[in-house]
Amino acid sequence: MIIANQMEKGSTNLHAYEAGFKAAKAGAISSKDMTTEAAVAKLMWALKKTKNLQEIKKIIEKNIAGELTEQ
């Protein structure tokens, strides 16, 4: 599961509230400041490459084409 933010300039922080913390603990992945469209496209691409959850998480969290703001 990827947790995304629909705010134009927002960012998803799974550690800000209890619900997000529990989601992260259960394996949810934060889309950080990616647009919803970028997160969906990136997830489809990641799933084509691997079914391993840890590898998918690495792919989602890595800036590949400017979809994530470097922090």
C-alpha positions in Angstrom: 0.0 0.0 0.0 1.2 3.4 -0.9 0.0 6.4 1.1 -0.3 9.5 -1.1 -1.1 13.1 -0.5 -3.5 15.0 -2.8 -2.3 18.4 -1.8 -0.6 20.3 -4.6 2.5 21.1 -2.6 2.1 18.7 0.3 4.1 15.8 1.5 3.1 12.5 3.1 4.7 11.9 6.5 3.7 8.5 8.0 5.3 9.4 11.3 3.2 12.6 12.1 0.1 10.8 13.4 -0.7 7.5 15.0 -2.7 6.2 12.0 0.3 6.9 9.7 2.7 5.3 12.1 0.6 2.2 12.3 0.3 2.1 8.5 4.1 2.4 8.1 4.6 -0.4 10.7 2.3 -2.6 8.7 4.4 -2.0 5.6 2.8 1.0 3.9 5.1 3.1 1.7 4.9 6.9 1.7 4.8 8.7 -1.6 6.4 11.7 0.1 5.8 14.7 -2.3 5.1 12.7 -5.5 1.9 13.5 -7.3 -0.8 10.8 -7.2 -0.3 10.2 -10.9 3.5 9.8 -10.5 3.0 7.4 -7.6 0.6 5.2 -9.6 2.9 5.1 -12.7 5.9 4.4 -10.5 4.2 1.6 -8.7 3.1 0.0 -11.9 6.7 0.2 -13.2 8.1 -1.2 -9.9 5.6 -4.1 -9.9 6.7 -5.0 -13.4 10.3 -5.2 -12.2 9.8 -7.1 -9.0 7.2 -8.5 -6.6 9.5 -8.2 -3.6 8.1 -5.6 -1.2 11.5 -4.3 0.0 12.6 -3.8 -3.6 9.4 -2.0 -4.5 9.9 0.3 -1.4 13.4 1.1 -2.6 12.2 1.9 -6.1 9.3 4.1 -4.8 11.6 6.0 -2.4 14.3 6.7 -5.0 14.1 9.8 -7.2 14.3 8.5 -10.8 13.0 11.3 -13.0 12.4 14.4 -10.8 9.2 13.0 -9.3 10.5 13.4 -5.7 12.1 16.5 -4.1 15.5 15.5 -2.8 15.5 15.9 1.0 
